[in-house]
Amino acid sequence: MPPRRRPPPAGARTELPPLKIVRKIAILQFAYYVAATALILFTTLVYGTAFSFDLVLGWDSLRGDTTLGWMLGLVWMLNSLTGIIFLLLLVSRSKLIPDFALTIHFLHLLATTLYTHAIPSNLLWWGLQCASASLMTFGGIWACQWRELRPISFGGIAGSGTGPSSGSSSQPPADRGSPSRGRGRERSLPGDGGEYEMTEMKGGGEQAV
């Protein structure tokens, strides 16, 4: 017998065509930066400082010795929660969530490196990216599985089926075989009040009246 081929491993490459994968990644990355920019802009307005794209694409602002640095860390974690919503809407498959979530953070690493012309050397930045990727991955998987396991509703068709069955149970059952098919034949005579007439039994030779 010829050897049986193994099924391909599950992943984004086997589930979606390449162009669709690229389009989804581009939309997710754009939504990730739009949400981050909006949250950081709101934070700077409340904090009373000037907004700059260095806060979005830079890594030296994430410092543990300043209030702004901790606020930016909190903003990026909140941005991961919004990323869970985007993954749920655009990907909606629990087994594809890790691929897209890690791709978003990898592209963010490339964008930060190209913007600052240096690989991030801040340990707080790396720790924040690991925490953000973990939150987005596990949160996206949970959200997609929760939606996949929801019961399917058919508009009350299944629930309405109990009505006719309960109503029909009050009616007498159909004639599934009259006792007349046995030895003693039951004969319902009109107007006799349900009298019975027993026929001659086999082998007895006697007639019961």
VEXMIFI-182677 format. One record per residue (C-alpha): residue number from 0; residue in one letter; x negated, z, y. Coordinates in Angstrom, 2 decimals. Example, Ala and Ser with C-alpha at 12.3 -4.5 7.8 and 13.67 -1.06 7.14 Angstrom:
site nr->0&rest->A&x->-12.30&z->7.80&y->-4.50 .
site nr->1&rest->S&x->-13.67&z->7.14&y->-1.06 .
This chain:
site nr->0&rest->M&x->0.00&z->0.00&y->0.00 .
site nr->1&rest->P&x->-1.28&z->-0.77&y->3.51 .
site nr->2&rest->P&x->-2.22&z->2.32&y->5.55 .
site nr->3&rest->R&x->0.53&z->3.59&y->7.78 .
site nr->4&rest->R&x->-0.20&z->3.37&y->11.48 .
site nr->5&rest->R&x->-0.18&z->6.56&y->13.44 .
site nr->6&rest->P&x->2.31&z->6.79&y->16.29 .
site nr->7&rest->P&x->0.72&z->6.51&y->19.74 .
site nr->8&rest->P&x->0.14&z->9.80&y->21.54 .
site nr->9&rest->A&x->2.83&z->10.87&y->23.96 .
site nr->10&rest->G&x->1.96&z->10.42&y->27.59 .
site nr->11&rest->A&x->2.72&z->8.58&y->30.78 .
site nr->12&rest->R&x->1.00&z->5.41&y->29.50 .
site nr->13&rest->T&x->3.28&z->5.08&y->26.48 .
site nr->14&rest->E&x->6.47&z->6.07&y->28.32 .
site nr->15&rest->L&x->6.25&z->4.00&y->31.52 .
site nr->16&rest->P&x->4.80&z->0.59&y->32.40 .
site nr->17&rest->P&x->1.61&z->0.62&y->34.51 .
site nr->18&rest->L&x->3.20&z->-0.67&y->37.71 .
site nr->19&rest->K&x->5.91&z->1.94&y->37.51 .
site nr->20&rest->I&x->3.31&z->4.66&y->36.99 .
site nr->21&rest->V&x->1.37&z->3.54&y->40.06 .
site nr->22&rest->R&x->4.54&z->3.41&y->42.14 .
site nr->23&rest->K&x->5.59&z->6.89&y->41.08 .
site nr->24&rest->I&x->2.13&z->8.30&y->41.77 .
site nr->25&rest->A&x->2.11&z->6.74&y->45.25 .
site nr->26&rest->I&x->5.56&z->8.13&y->46.06 .
site nr->27&rest->L&x->4.65&z->11.59&y->44.75 .
site nr->28&rest->Q&x->1.37&z->11.66&y->46.69 .
site nr->29&rest->F&x->3.08&z->10.55&y->49.88 .
site nr->30&rest->A&x->5.82&z->13.16&y->49.47 .
site nr->31&rest->Y&x->3.17&z->15.81&y->48.71 .
site nr->32&rest->Y&x->1.33&z->15.14&y->51.98 .
site nr->33&rest->V&x->4.52&z->14.81&y->54.04 .
site nr->34&rest->A&x->5.76&z->18.18&y->52.84 .
site nr->35&rest->A&x->2.35&z->19.78&y->53.38 .
site nr->36&rest->T&x->2.08&z->18.34&y->56.89 .
site nr->37&rest->A&x->5.55&z->19.60&y->57.81 .
site nr->38&rest->L&x->4.84&z->23.10&y->56.49 .
site nr->39&rest->I&x->1.43&z->23.32&y->58.17 .
site nr->40&rest->L&x->2.85&z->22.01&y->61.46 .
site nr->41&rest->F&x->5.54&z->24.68&y->61.37 .
site nr->42&rest->T&x->2.93&z->27.33&y->60.55 .
site nr->43&rest->T&x->0.69&z->26.35&y->63.45 .
site nr->44&rest->L&x->3.62&z->26.38&y->65.85 .
site nr->45&rest->V&x->4.55&z->29.89&y->64.76 .
site nr->46&rest->Y&x->0.93&z->31.07&y->64.75 .
site nr->47&rest->G&x->0.31&z->29.56&y->68.18 .
site nr->48&rest->T&x->-2.62&z->27.30&y->67.37 .
site nr->49&rest->A&x->-3.20&z->23.58&y->67.70 .
site nr->50&rest->F&x->-2.29&z->21.31&y->64.82 .
site nr->51&rest->S&x->-4.98&z->19.12&y->63.32 .
site nr->52&rest->F&x->-5.31&z->16.99&y->60.23 .
site nr->53&rest->D&x->-8.35&z->19.07&y->59.35 .
site nr->54&rest->L&x->-5.87&z->21.70&y->58.21 .
site nr->55&rest->V&x->-4.34&z->19.20&y->55.80 .
site nr->56&rest->L&x->-7.33&z->17.26&y->54.48 .
site nr->57&rest->G&x->-10.10&z->19.70&y->55.26 .
site nr->58&rest->W&x->-11.36&z->22.49&y->53.03 .
site nr->59&rest->D&x->-13.36&z->24.65&y->55.43 .
site nr->60&rest->S&x->-10.21&z->26.10&y->57.02 .
site nr->61&rest->L&x->-9.26&z->27.91&y->53.82 .
site nr->62&rest->R&x->-11.21&z->31.08&y->54.40 .
site nr->63&rest->G&x->-10.56&z->34.55&y->53.14 .
site nr->64&rest->D&x->-11.77&z->36.31&y->56.30 .
site nr->65&rest->T&x->-9.20&z->34.84&y->58.72 .
site nr->66&rest->T&x->-5.43&z->35.15&y->58.96 .
site nr->67&rest->L&x->-5.05&z->31.40&y->59.36 .
site nr->68&rest->G&x->-6.91&z->30.81&y->56.11 .
site nr->69&rest->W&x->-4.56&z->33.05&y->54.12 .
site nr->70&rest->M&x->-1.55&z->31.48&y->55.80 .
site nr->71&rest->L&x->-2.76&z->28.03&y->54.82 .
site nr->72&rest->G&x->-3.18&z->29.20&y->51.24 .
site nr->73&rest->L&x->0.40&z->30.45&y->51.23 .
site nr->74&rest->V&x->1.59&z->27.16&y->52.71 .
site nr->75&rest->W&x->-0.13&z->25.14&y->49.98 .
site nr->76&rest->M&x->1.50&z->27.28&y->47.31 .
site nr->77&rest->L&x->4.88&z->26.70&y->48.93 .
site nr->78&rest->N&x->4.06&z->23.01&y->48.96 .
site nr->79&rest->S&x->3.58&z->23.21&y->45.19 .
site nr->80&rest->L&x->7.15&z->24.47&y->44.88 .
site nr->81&rest->T&x->8.39&z->21.42&y->46.78 .
site nr->82&rest->G&x->6.23&z->19.30&y->44.48 .
site nr->83&rest->I&x->8.22&z->20.67&y->41.52 .
site nr->84&rest->I&x->11.36&z->19.25&y->43.10 .
site nr->85&rest->F&x->9.73&z->15.85&y->43.56 .
site nr->86&rest->L&x->8.54&z->15.85&y->39.94 .
site nr->87&rest->L&x->12.00&z->16.74&y->38.74 .
site nr->88&rest->L&x->13.59&z->13.91&y->40.71 .
site nr->89&rest->L&x->11.02&z->11.17&y->40.09 .
site nr->90&rest->V&x->9.52&z->11.97&y->36.68 .
site nr->91&rest->S&x->12.29&z->14.01&y->34.98 .
site nr->92&rest->R&x->10.40&z->14.09&y->31.63 .
site nr->93&rest->S&x->8.84&z->17.40&y->30.67 .
site nr->94&rest->K&x->6.01&z->15.88&y->28.61 .
site nr->95&rest->L&x->4.94&z->13.66&y->31.54 .
site nr->96&rest->I&x->4.75&z->16.47&y->34.10 .
site nr->97&rest->P&x->1.12&z->17.55&y->33.40 .
site nr->98&rest->D&x->-0.18&z->14.00&y->33.85 .
site nr->99&rest->F&x->1.46&z->13.53&y->37.25 .
site nr->100&rest->A&x->0.78&z->17.06&y->38.50 .
site nr->101&rest->L&x->-2.94&z->16.87&y->37.70 .
site nr->102&rest->T&x->-3.15&z->13.35&y->39.14 .
site nr->103&rest->I&x->-1.73&z->14.58&y->42.46 .
site nr->104&rest->H&x->-4.40&z->17.28&y->42.77 .
site nr->105&rest->F&x->-7.16&z->14.94&y->41.64 .
site nr->106&rest->L&x->-6.20&z->12.42&y->44.33 .
site nr->107&rest->H&x->-6.09&z->15.28&y->46.84 .
site nr->108&rest->L&x->-9.66&z->16.15&y->45.85 .
site nr->109&rest->L&x->-10.73&z->12.54&y->46.44 .
site nr->110&rest->A&x->-8.93&z->12.42&y->49.79 .
site nr->111&rest->T&x->-10.52&z->15.68&y->50.91 .
site nr->112&rest->T&x->-13.97&z->14.53&y->49.85 .
site nr->113&rest->L&x->-13.63&z->11.20&y->51.67 .
site nr->114&rest->Y&x->-12.23&z->12.86&y->54.79 .
site nr->115&rest->T&x->-14.93&z->15.52&y->55.08 .
site nr->116&rest->H&x->-17.73&z->13.37&y->53.57 .
site nr->117&rest->A&x->-18.61&z->16.28&y->51.29 .
site nr->118&rest->I&x->-17.45&z->17.80&y->48.04 .
site nr->119&rest->P&x->-15.56&z->21.06&y->48.69 .
site nr->120&rest->S&x->-17.82&z->24.05&y->48.22 .
site nr->121&rest->N&x->-15.33&z->26.75&y->49.13 .
site nr->122&rest->L&x->-14.39&z->28.85&y->46.09 .
site nr->123&rest->L&x->-11.08&z->29.78&y->47.69 .
site nr->124&rest->W&x->-10.19&z->26.09&y->47.96 .
site nr->125&rest->W&x->-10.96&z->25.49&y->44.28 .
site nr->126&rest->G&x->-9.03&z->28.58&y->43.21 .
site nr->127&rest->L&x->-6.09&z->27.47&y->45.33 .
site nr->128&rest->Q&x->-6.08&z->24.02&y->43.72 .
site nr->129&rest->C&x->-6.14&z->25.50&y->40.22 .
site nr->130&rest->A&x->-3.27&z->27.85&y->41.07 .
site nr->131&rest->S&x->-1.30&z->25.07&y->42.73 .
site nr->132&rest->A&x->-1.78&z->22.69&y->39.79 .
site nr->133&rest->S&x->-0.77&z->25.39&y->37.30 .
site nr->134&rest->L&x->2.33&z->26.31&y->39.28 .
site nr->135&rest->M&x->3.39&z->22.70&y->39.67 .
site nr->136&rest->T&x->2.76&z->21.92&y->35.99 .
site nr->137&rest->F&x->4.55&z->24.88&y->34.42 .
site nr->138&rest->G&x->7.31&z->24.89&y->37.02 .
site nr->139&rest->G&x->7.92&z->21.17&y->36.57 .
site nr->140&rest->I&x->8.02&z->21.50&y->32.78 .
site nr->141&rest->W&x->10.49&z->24.38&y->32.98 .
site nr->142&rest->A&x->12.72&z->22.54&y->35.46 .
site nr->143&rest->C&x->12.78&z->19.34&y->33.38 .
site nr->144&rest->Q&x->13.46&z->21.20&y->30.13 .
site nr->145&rest->W&x->16.25&z->23.15&y->31.80 .
site nr->146&rest->R&x->17.92&z->19.91&y->32.85 .
site nr->147&rest->E&x->17.33&z->18.27&y->29.46 .
site nr->148&rest->L&x->18.93&z->21.19&y->27.60 .
site nr->149&rest->R&x->22.05&z->21.39&y->29.74 .
site nr->150&rest->P&x->25.29&z->20.79&y->27.78 .
site nr->151&rest->I&x->26.81&z->17.35&y->28.20 .
site nr->152&rest->S&x->30.35&z->17.30&y->29.57 .
site nr->153&rest->F&x->32.73&z->14.49&y->28.61 .
site nr->154&rest->G&x->35.37&z->15.24&y->31.23 .
site nr->155&rest->G&x->37.35&z->17.73&y->29.18 .
site nr->156&rest->I&x->38.09&z->15.34&y->26.32 .
site nr->157&rest->A&x->36.65&z->17.70&y->23.76 .
site nr->158&rest->G&x->38.54&z->20.69&y->25.15 .
site nr->159&rest->S&x->41.87&z->18.88&y->25.36 .
site nr->160&rest->G&x->41.80&z->18.08&y->21.66 .
site nr->161&rest->T&x->42.90&z->21.59&y->20.78 .
site nr->162&rest->G&x->46.31&z->21.05&y->22.41 .
site nr->163&rest->P&x->47.79&z->18.48&y->20.03 .
site nr->164&rest->S&x->46.32&z->20.22&y->17.01 .
site nr->165&rest->S&x->47.89&z->23.56&y->17.96 .
site nr->166&rest->G&x->51.21&z->21.87&y->18.70 .
site nr->167&rest->S&x->51.26&z->19.96&y->15.46 .
site nr->168&rest->S&x->50.53&z->23.10&y->13.46 .
site nr->169&rest->S&x->54.01&z->24.43&y->14.25 .
site nr->170&rest->Q&x->55.64&z->21.41&y->12.62 .
site nr->171&rest->P&x->56.19&z->21.37&y->8.86 .
site nr->172&rest->P&x->53.49&z->19.56&y->6.94 .
site nr->173&rest->A&x->54.11&z->16.16&y->5.51 .
site nr->174&rest->D&x->55.36&z->15.71&y->1.98 .
site nr->175&rest->R&x->52.13&z->15.93&y->0.03 .
site nr->176&rest->G&x->53.80&z->15.70&y->-3.33 .
site nr->177&rest->S&x->57.19&z->17.03&y->-4.30 .
site nr->178&rest->P&x->57.55&z->19.49&y->-7.16 .
site nr->179&rest->S&x->59.72&z->16.81&y->-8.78 .
site nr->180&rest->R&x->56.51&z->15.31&y->-10.10 .
site nr->181&rest->G&x->56.03&z->18.31&y->-12.39 .
site nr->182&rest->R&x->57.86&z->19.20&y->-15.53 .
site nr->183&rest->G&x->61.02&z->20.40&y->-13.85 .
site nr->184&rest->R&x->62.33&z->17.78&y->-11.51 .
site nr->185&rest->E&x->63.71&z->19.20&y->-8.30 .
site nr->186&rest->R&x->66.76&z->17.35&y->-7.04 .
site nr->187&rest->S&x->68.31&z->18.22&y->-3.71 .
site nr->188&rest->L&x->71.97&z->17.32&y->-3.89 .
site nr->189&rest->P&x->73.95&z->16.82&y->-0.70 .
site nr->190&rest->G&x->76.15&z->19.78&y->0.11 .
site nr->191&rest->D&x->75.17&z->21.80&y->-2.94 .
site nr->192&rest->G&x->73.26&z->24.42&y->-0.93 .
site nr->193&rest->G&x->69.92&z->23.68&y->-2.47 .
site nr->194&rest->E&x->70.93&z->23.79&y->-6.16 .
site nr->195&rest->Y&x->68.49&z->22.73&y->-8.82 .
site nr->196&rest->E&x->69.04&z->20.69&y->-11.89 .
site nr->197&rest->M&x->66.56&z->21.12&y->-14.69 .
site nr->198&rest->T&x->66.07&z->18.17&y->-16.98 .
site nr->199&rest->E&x->65.30&z->18.31&y->-20.60 .
site nr->200&rest->M&x->61.83&z->19.61&y->-21.25 .
site nr->201&rest->K&x->59.56&z->17.79&y->-23.56 .
site nr->202&rest->G&x->59.30&z->19.15&y->-27.03 .
site nr->203&rest->G&x->61.97&z->21.79&y->-26.54 .
site nr->204&rest->G&x->65.04&z->19.83&y->-27.50 .
site nr->205&rest->E&x->67.14&z->22.28&y->-25.46 .
site nr->206&rest->Q&x->68.80&z->21.62&y->-22.12 .
site nr->207&rest->A&x->68.94&z->24.34&y->-19.51 .
site nr->208&rest->V&x->71.91&z->24.13&y->-17.20 .
